[in-house]
Amino acid sequence: MFILSDAVAMGRSILSQLDHGLPNSITVEDIMLNTKQTQNILSNISDSSLGNYENMTDKRHIMAMKCLAKLELLIYLVNPDLQPLITLKMVNISIDHGMCSTSPIGFAYFGGMLVKLGEMSDGYRFSKLAKVLLEKGGRKEIAGDVIWTTSEVLSYYEPFQTVNKYRVHGQITALAAGDVQSACALKMSYCTTLLWAGFNLKTVQEALSDAGCYMRAQNNLSLYSLMQLVQQSVLVLLGEADKFEVAHSQLTNPIEIVVFCICKIYLSLVLNAYDDVRQCAENFLKFRGSYWFANSSRAVMEFFMGLAAFRIYRETGEAQWLERGKQSKSMLQLWAEKGSMWNFQHKHILLEAEDLYSTCDFVNARLAYRKAITVARMHKYIHDEALACELAGYFYLRLDMATESLQHFTFAHEKYVEWGAVSKVDQINVFMQETFSSVNIASLGSNMSTSVTAHEQNCNNSQDSRKRRVP
């Protein structure tokens, strides 16, 4: 069986023999300092000059670069805290000693690292440079890894649906070169992006099943275990599994725990399981800072984290959750303004609506929910449109505006049906029957005309506002 930790240990041993050993730990401050220094050096070298840079000739450096290239993805899966060391070493060796056939990998991961740090312009720059270097002189054996890495970064700049086309090409390229690890990683990203892009859940399940069969056949059990976590989530949404079967205690490495948290918090949000939402959010926060590479699922998780944080704040009144929600909202705003409006604009607006709701600015919250629904529909994110309609329904229910609430739950129901989320459709059916069946909508005229501002004036009575357990 392919043991990732053993491969990492062997790679580090080889690097030590080549006088390029890696320390066992590094402080965040040192990483940030080294990153900024590297950025400053590269800011004085044009893209044209980097694309036509001198070639590396020292065989010892070339061998070290090959070893580092192999370690990038492995370290990401096993010990992400150390990944910046590998990425920065690859970039700096290339700057100091010339480009080699594996330099594209270093620049691809450097681009992803900068996006994670909010450096959107440089992140995009070096991801594009990695593709240029690959075309000019990269080895076929690394093409799959470069395409996987740059596709993850491009998810912050281009529609998810478009980026998945690159991944299909990447799978073909990786398989042609015999790079099974990258082919599996590309299949994994392709399938999860189908889920995050709102494709019909049956289509997502079929893709996950095919990818899982391939990973098992290749004995790539590490990525297969991650795929199983995503597949469990889809099966629950499809109504083909009663619950998420995997327990947190069964997981053995950081990437498994993070993927578990992403899947679990998403299910908990969609299925309105508040206790699970809080537990998963707290677990995710423990590992949030460990990752230095901006993959596409991390962007989606930031959205989930924001929704969870605002929900928890409304339940508890604990100020740190409001601040966490605002932090997530700021990240989505950055990505929408500096990256892909298509992927992130509606998500940012929905977090803005939840923020306004949480801070009792009901007039502007109402406008923000409406805009989030409209933009999600324009950008063809069916599942996000459904979620925005549902959250707006809870918002109107909190304000005793039953007609508007019922209307939005009805819209949400239609979109969940279209998405194929059978378990959610059943849940929302029950909720609507229990909440609205005994309500005579026609008799609620006085409630309907109640000023939203009047509700704002009563918002400070937080204890009363939480008795109803409306999200």
C-alpha positions as CSV (number, residue, x, y, z in Angstrom):
1,M,0.0,0.0,0.0
2,F,1.2,3.5,-0.9
3,I,2.0,5.2,2.5
4,L,2.3,9.0,2.1
5,S,4.2,9.6,5.3
6,D,6.9,7.1,4.3
7,A,7.3,8.8,0.9
8,V,7.6,12.2,2.7
9,A,10.3,10.8,5.1
10,M,12.2,9.4,2.2
11,G,12.1,12.6,0.3
12,R,13.3,14.6,3.2
13,S,16.2,12.2,3.7
14,I,17.2,12.6,0.0
15,L,17.1,16.4,0.4
16,S,19.4,16.3,3.4
17,Q,21.9,14.3,1.4
18,L,21.8,17.0,-1.3
19,D,22.5,19.7,1.2
20,H,18.9,21.0,0.9
21,G,17.5,19.7,4.1
22,L,14.2,21.0,5.6
23,P,13.8,22.0,9.2
24,N,11.2,20.2,11.3
25,S,9.3,23.4,12.1
26,I,9.1,27.0,11.2
27,T,7.3,30.0,12.7
28,V,4.5,31.8,10.9
29,E,6.5,35.0,11.2
30,D,9.5,33.5,9.4
31,I,7.2,32.2,6.6
32,M,5.6,35.6,6.1
33,L,9.0,37.3,6.1
34,N,10.5,34.9,3.6
35,T,7.4,35.1,1.4
36,K,7.6,38.9,1.3
37,Q,11.3,38.9,0.5
38,T,10.7,36.5,-2.4
39,Q,7.8,38.6,-3.6
40,N,10.1,41.7,-3.5
41,I,12.8,40.0,-5.5
42,L,10.3,38.8,-8.2
43,S,8.7,42.2,-8.4
44,N,11.9,43.4,-10.0
45,I,11.9,40.7,-12.7
46,S,9.4,41.0,-15.6
47,D,7.2,38.1,-16.7
48,S,9.1,38.0,-20.0
49,S,12.4,37.7,-18.2
50,L,11.1,34.9,-16.0
51,G,9.7,33.1,-19.0
52,N,13.2,33.3,-20.7
53,Y,15.3,32.8,-17.6
54,E,18.7,31.2,-17.6
55,N,18.7,27.4,-17.3
56,M,19.8,25.5,-14.2
57,T,23.0,23.5,-14.7
58,D,24.1,22.3,-11.3
59,K,23.0,18.6,-11.1
60,R,22.7,18.7,-7.3
61,H,20.2,21.6,-7.5
62,I,18.3,19.9,-10.3
63,M,18.0,16.7,-8.2
64,A,16.9,18.7,-5.2
65,M,14.2,20.4,-7.3
66,K,13.0,17.0,-8.6
67,C,12.7,15.8,-5.0
68,L,11.0,19.0,-3.8
69,A,8.5,18.7,-6.7
70,K,7.5,15.2,-5.6
71,L,7.0,16.4,-2.1
72,E,4.7,19.4,-2.8
73,L,1.5,17.4,-3.1
74,L,2.5,14.8,-0.5
75,I,3.3,17.4,2.1
76,Y,0.0,19.1,1.4
77,L,-1.8,15.9,2.3
78,V,0.4,14.8,5.2
79,N,1.9,17.9,7.0
80,P,0.6,21.1,5.5
81,D,2.4,23.3,8.1
82,L,5.7,22.5,6.2
83,Q,4.5,23.2,2.7
84,P,5.7,26.8,2.6
85,L,9.2,25.6,3.2
86,I,9.1,23.5,0.0
87,T,7.4,26.1,-2.1
88,L,9.7,28.9,-1.1
89,K,12.8,26.7,-1.5
90,M,11.8,25.7,-5.1
91,V,11.1,29.3,-6.1
92,N,14.4,30.6,-4.5
93,I,16.5,27.9,-6.0
94,S,15.1,28.8,-9.4
95,I,15.8,32.5,-8.9
96,D,19.3,31.9,-7.7
97,H,20.4,29.0,-10.0
98,G,18.1,29.2,-13.0
99,M,15.0,27.4,-14.2
100,C,14.7,23.7,-14.6
101,S,12.1,21.3,-15.8
102,T,10.4,21.2,-12.3
103,S,10.4,24.9,-11.6
104,P,6.8,25.2,-12.9
105,I,5.6,23.3,-9.8
106,G,7.3,25.7,-7.4
107,F,5.7,28.7,-9.1
108,A,2.3,27.0,-9.3
109,Y,2.3,26.4,-5.5
110,F,3.7,29.8,-4.8
111,G,0.7,31.3,-6.7
112,G,-1.7,29.3,-4.5
113,M,0.2,30.3,-1.4
114,L,-0.1,34.0,-2.3
115,V,-3.9,33.7,-3.0
116,K,-4.2,32.1,0.5
117,L,-2.5,35.2,1.9
118,G,-4.9,37.5,0.0
119,E,-2.2,38.6,-2.6
120,M,-4.6,38.1,-5.5
121,S,-2.6,39.9,-8.2
122,D,0.7,38.1,-7.6
123,G,-1.1,34.8,-7.0
124,Y,-2.6,35.0,-10.5
125,R,0.7,36.2,-12.0
126,F,2.7,33.2,-10.8
127,S,0.1,30.7,-11.6
128,K,0.1,31.9,-15.2
129,L,3.9,31.9,-15.1
130,A,3.9,28.2,-14.1
131,K,1.8,27.4,-17.2
132,V,4.2,29.3,-19.4
133,L,7.2,27.6,-17.9
134,L,5.5,24.2,-18.3
135,E,4.9,24.9,-22.0
136,K,8.5,26.0,-22.6
137,G,10.4,23.3,-20.9
138,G,8.6,21.5,-18.2
139,R,8.7,17.7,-18.1
140,K,5.6,15.7,-19.1
141,E,5.8,13.9,-15.8
142,I,5.0,17.1,-13.9
143,A,2.3,18.4,-16.2
144,G,-0.5,16.8,-14.2
145,D,0.7,18.3,-10.9
146,V,1.0,21.8,-12.5
147,I,-2.4,21.6,-14.0
148,W,-4.0,20.4,-10.7
149,T,-2.3,23.2,-8.8
150,T,-3.0,26.0,-11.3
151,S,-6.6,24.8,-11.7
152,E,-7.1,25.1,-7.9
153,V,-5.8,28.7,-8.0
154,L,-7.8,29.6,-11.2
155,S,-10.9,28.7,-9.2
156,Y,-10.5,32.0,-7.5
157,Y,-10.5,33.9,-10.8
158,E,-12.7,31.9,-13.3
159,P,-16.1,30.2,-13.0
160,F,-15.9,26.8,-11.3
161,Q,-17.6,25.3,-14.4
162,T,-14.9,26.6,-16.7
163,V,-12.0,25.4,-14.5
164,N,-13.3,21.9,-14.5
165,K,-12.7,21.8,-18.2
166,Y,-9.0,22.3,-17.4
167,R,-9.1,19.4,-15.0
168,V,-10.5,17.0,-17.6
169,H,-7.5,18.0,-19.8
170,G,-5.2,17.6,-16.8
171,Q,-6.4,14.0,-16.2
172,I,-5.7,13.0,-19.7
173,T,-2.2,14.6,-19.6
174,A,-1.3,13.1,-16.2
175,L,-2.4,9.6,-17.3
176,A,-0.5,9.9,-20.5
177,A,2.6,10.6,-18.5
178,G,1.9,7.8,-16.0
179,D,1.4,10.3,-13.1
180,V,-1.4,8.4,-11.3
181,Q,-1.2,10.6,-8.1
182,S,-2.0,13.8,-10.0
183,A,-4.6,12.0,-12.1
184,C,-6.3,11.0,-8.8
185,A,-6.0,14.5,-7.4
186,L,-7.5,16.0,-10.5
187,K,-10.4,13.5,-10.4
188,M,-11.0,14.4,-6.7
189,S,-11.1,18.2,-7.5
190,Y,-13.3,17.7,-10.5
191,C,-15.9,15.8,-8.5
192,T,-15.9,18.2,-5.5
193,T,-16.2,21.1,-7.9
194,L,-19.3,19.5,-9.5
195,L,-20.8,19.6,-6.0
196,W,-19.8,23.1,-5.2
197,A,-21.0,24.4,-8.6
198,G,-24.5,23.0,-8.0
199,F,-24.6,20.3,-10.5
200,N,-27.5,17.8,-10.1
201,L,-26.6,15.5,-7.2
202,K,-27.2,12.3,-9.3
203,T,-24.5,13.5,-11.7
204,V,-22.2,14.3,-8.9
205,Q,-22.7,10.9,-7.3
206,E,-22.0,9.1,-10.6
207,A,-18.8,11.1,-11.0
208,L,-17.7,10.3,-7.4
209,S,-18.4,6.6,-7.9
210,D,-16.4,6.4,-11.1
211,A,-13.5,8.3,-9.5
212,G,-13.6,6.1,-6.4
213,C,-13.4,3.0,-8.5
214,Y,-10.3,4.3,-10.3
215,M,-8.6,5.3,-7.0
216,R,-9.2,1.8,-5.6
217,A,-7.9,0.2,-8.7
218,Q,-4.7,2.3,-8.4
219,N,-4.5,1.6,-4.7
220,N,-4.5,5.3,-3.9
221,L,-6.2,4.8,-0.6
222,S,-5.3,8.3,0.8
223,L,-7.3,10.2,-1.8
224,Y,-9.9,7.5,-1.9
225,S,-10.6,8.1,1.8
226,L,-11.1,11.8,1.1
227,M,-13.4,10.9,-1.8
228,Q,-15.5,8.8,0.5
229,L,-16.1,11.7,2.8
230,V,-17.5,13.8,-0.1
231,Q,-19.5,10.8,-1.4
232,Q,-21.1,10.2,2.1
233,S,-22.3,13.8,2.0
234,V,-23.9,13.5,-1.4
235,L,-25.6,10.2,-0.4
236,V,-27.1,11.9,2.6
237,L,-28.4,14.8,0.5
238,L,-29.8,12.3,-2.1
239,G,-31.7,10.5,0.7
240,E,-29.7,7.3,0.1
241,A,-28.0,7.4,3.5
242,D,-29.6,8.3,6.8
243,K,-26.6,10.1,8.2
244,F,-22.9,10.9,7.8
245,E,-21.3,7.6,8.9
246,V,-17.7,8.7,9.4
247,A,-16.7,9.7,13.0
248,H,-14.2,12.4,13.7
249,S,-12.2,10.0,15.8
250,Q,-11.6,7.7,12.8
251,L,-9.6,10.3,11.0
252,T,-5.8,10.2,11.1
253,N,-4.3,13.2,9.3
254,P,-5.0,16.9,9.0
255,I,-6.4,16.9,5.4
256,E,-8.9,14.2,6.3
257,I,-10.1,16.2,9.3
258,V,-10.4,19.4,7.2
259,V,-12.4,17.6,4.4
260,F,-14.5,16.0,7.1
261,C,-15.3,19.4,8.6
262,I,-16.1,20.9,5.2
263,C,-18.5,18.0,4.4
264,K,-20.0,17.9,7.9
265,I,-20.6,21.6,8.3
266,Y,-22.1,21.8,4.8
267,L,-24.5,19.0,5.6
268,S,-25.3,20.6,9.0
269,L,-26.1,23.9,7.4
270,V,-28.2,22.5,4.6
271,L,-30.1,20.2,7.0
272,N,-30.3,22.8,9.7
273,A,-28.6,20.8,12.5
274,Y,-27.4,23.6,14.7
275,D,-25.4,21.5,17.3
276,D,-23.4,19.8,14.5
277,V,-22.8,23.2,12.9
278,R,-21.1,24.6,16.0
279,Q,-19.0,21.5,16.7
280,C,-17.7,21.3,13.1
281,A,-17.0,25.1,13.0
282,E,-14.9,24.8,16.2
283,N,-13.0,21.7,14.8
284,F,-12.3,23.5,11.6
285,L,-10.9,26.6,13.4
286,K,-8.2,24.4,14.9
287,F,-6.8,23.5,11.5
288,R,-7.7,26.6,9.6
289,G,-4.2,28.2,9.9
290,S,-2.3,25.0,9.0
291,Y,-2.9,25.3,5.2
292,W,-0.9,27.6,3.1
293,F,-2.3,26.7,-0.3
294,A,-5.6,28.1,-1.6
295,N,-7.5,25.2,-3.0
296,S,-11.0,25.5,-4.4
297,S,-12.7,23.7,-1.5
298,R,-11.1,26.1,1.0
299,A,-12.9,29.0,-0.7
300,V,-16.2,27.2,-0.3
301,M,-15.4,26.4,3.3
302,E,-14.9,30.1,4.0
303,F,-18.4,30.7,2.8
304,F,-19.8,27.9,5.1
305,M,-17.8,29.2,8.0
306,G,-19.3,32.6,7.6
307,L,-22.8,31.2,7.5
308,A,-22.1,29.0,10.5
309,A,-20.6,31.9,12.5
310,F,-23.5,34.2,12.0
311,R,-25.9,31.5,12.9
312,I,-24.0,30.6,16.1
313,Y,-23.9,34.3,17.0
314,R,-27.7,34.6,16.7
315,E,-28.1,31.6,18.9
316,T,-25.6,32.6,21.6
317,G,-24.8,36.3,21.3
318,E,-21.1,35.4,21.7
319,A,-19.2,38.3,20.0
320,Q,-16.3,36.2,18.7
321,W,-18.7,34.4,16.3
322,L,-19.9,37.7,14.9
323,E,-16.3,38.7,14.3
324,R,-15.5,35.3,12.6
325,G,-18.5,35.8,10.3
326,K,-17.3,39.2,9.4
327,Q,-13.8,37.8,8.6
328,S,-15.3,35.2,6.3
329,K,-17.4,37.9,4.6
330,S,-14.3,40.0,4.1
331,M,-12.5,37.1,2.4
332,L,-15.5,36.5,0.1
333,Q,-15.6,40.2,-0.8
334,L,-11.9,40.2,-1.7
335,W,-12.3,37.2,-3.9
336,A,-15.4,38.7,-5.6
337,E,-13.7,42.0,-6.2
338,K,-10.2,40.8,-7.1
339,G,-11.0,37.4,-8.5
340,S,-14.2,35.7,-9.8
341,M,-17.4,37.7,-9.4
342,W,-19.2,34.7,-10.9
343,N,-18.1,32.3,-8.1
344,F,-18.1,34.6,-5.1
345,Q,-20.4,37.7,-5.6
346,H,-23.6,36.0,-4.5
347,K,-21.8,34.2,-1.6
348,H,-20.5,37.5,-0.4
349,I,-23.9,39.2,-0.6
350,L,-25.6,36.3,1.3
351,L,-23.0,36.7,4.1
352,E,-23.7,40.4,4.0
353,A,-27.4,39.6,4.5
354,E,-26.7,37.3,7.3
355,D,-24.5,39.9,8.9
356,L,-27.2,42.6,8.6
357,Y,-29.8,40.2,10.0
358,S,-27.5,39.3,12.9
359,T,-26.9,43.0,13.8
360,C,-30.6,43.8,13.4
361,D,-30.4,46.0,10.3
362,F,-33.5,44.4,9.0
363,V,-34.2,46.9,6.2
364,N,-30.9,46.4,4.5
365,A,-30.9,42.7,5.3
366,R,-34.1,42.3,3.3
367,L,-32.5,44.0,0.3
368,A,-29.3,41.9,0.6
369,Y,-31.2,38.6,0.7
370,R,-33.1,39.6,-2.4
371,K,-29.9,40.6,-4.2
372,A,-28.1,37.3,-3.2
373,I,-31.0,35.3,-4.6
374,T,-31.0,37.2,-7.9
375,V,-27.2,37.0,-8.4
376,A,-27.1,33.3,-7.5
377,R,-29.8,32.7,-10.1
378,M,-27.9,34.8,-12.7
379,H,-24.7,32.8,-12.1
380,K,-26.6,29.4,-12.2
381,Y,-25.7,28.2,-8.7
382,I,-28.9,26.3,-8.0
383,H,-28.0,25.1,-4.6
384,D,-26.8,28.5,-3.4
385,E,-30.0,30.0,-4.7
386,A,-32.0,27.4,-2.8
387,L,-30.0,28.1,0.4
388,A,-30.4,31.9,0.0
389,C,-34.1,31.5,-0.4
390,E,-34.3,29.3,2.7
391,L,-32.3,31.7,4.8
392,A,-34.5,34.6,3.6
393,G,-37.5,32.5,4.6
394,Y,-36.1,32.1,8.2
395,F,-35.4,35.9,8.2
396,Y,-39.0,36.8,7.3
397,L,-40.3,34.2,9.8
398,R,-38.4,35.9,12.5
399,L,-40.1,39.2,11.5
400,D,-43.5,37.5,11.6
401,M,-43.9,38.2,7.8
402,A,-45.6,34.9,7.0
403,T,-46.5,35.5,3.4
404,E,-42.9,36.5,2.4
405,S,-41.5,33.6,4.5
406,L,-43.7,31.0,2.9
407,Q,-43.0,32.4,-0.6
408,H,-39.2,32.1,0.0
409,F,-39.5,28.6,1.4
410,T,-41.6,27.6,-1.6
411,F,-38.9,29.0,-3.9
412,A,-36.2,27.1,-1.9
413,H,-38.2,23.9,-2.2
414,E,-38.4,24.2,-6.0
415,K,-34.6,24.7,-6.3
416,Y,-33.8,21.9,-3.9
417,V,-36.0,19.6,-6.0
418,E,-34.1,20.8,-9.1
419,W,-30.8,20.1,-7.4
420,G,-31.9,16.6,-6.5
421,A,-31.5,17.0,-2.7
422,V,-34.2,14.5,-1.7
423,S,-33.5,14.5,2.0
424,K,-33.7,18.3,2.1
425,V,-36.9,18.4,0.1
426,D,-38.5,16.0,2.6
427,Q,-37.2,18.1,5.5
428,I,-38.5,21.4,4.1
429,N,-41.8,19.9,3.3
430,V,-42.3,18.9,6.9
431,F,-41.1,22.3,8.1
432,M,-43.5,24.1,5.8
433,Q,-46.5,21.9,6.9
434,E,-45.7,22.3,10.6
435,T,-45.0,26.1,10.4
436,F,-47.6,27.3,7.9
437,S,-50.5,24.7,7.9
438,S,-52.4,26.3,10.7
439,V,-51.7,29.9,9.6
440,N,-54.4,31.8,7.9
441,I,-52.3,34.0,5.7
442,A,-55.2,36.2,4.8
443,S,-55.6,37.2,8.4
444,L,-52.1,38.3,8.8
445,G,-52.5,41.7,7.2
446,S,-51.5,43.5,10.4
447,N,-48.4,41.5,10.7
448,M,-47.5,41.9,7.1
449,S,-47.7,45.7,7.3
450,T,-45.6,45.9,10.5
451,S,-42.7,48.1,9.9
452,V,-39.4,46.3,9.6
453,T,-38.0,49.3,11.6
454,A,-40.3,48.4,14.5
455,H,-38.6,44.9,14.6
456,E,-35.2,46.6,14.7
457,Q,-36.2,48.6,17.7
458,N,-37.0,45.4,19.6
459,C,-33.9,43.6,18.5
460,N,-31.9,44.4,21.5
461,N,-34.0,42.1,23.6
462,S,-31.7,39.2,22.6
463,Q,-33.0,36.7,25.1
464,D,-36.6,37.0,23.7
465,S,-35.3,36.9,20.2
466,R,-33.7,33.5,20.7
467,K,-36.6,31.7,22.3
468,R,-38.1,30.7,19.0
469,R,-35.0,29.0,17.7
470,V,-35.4,30.5,14.3
471,P,-32.0,30.4,12.6
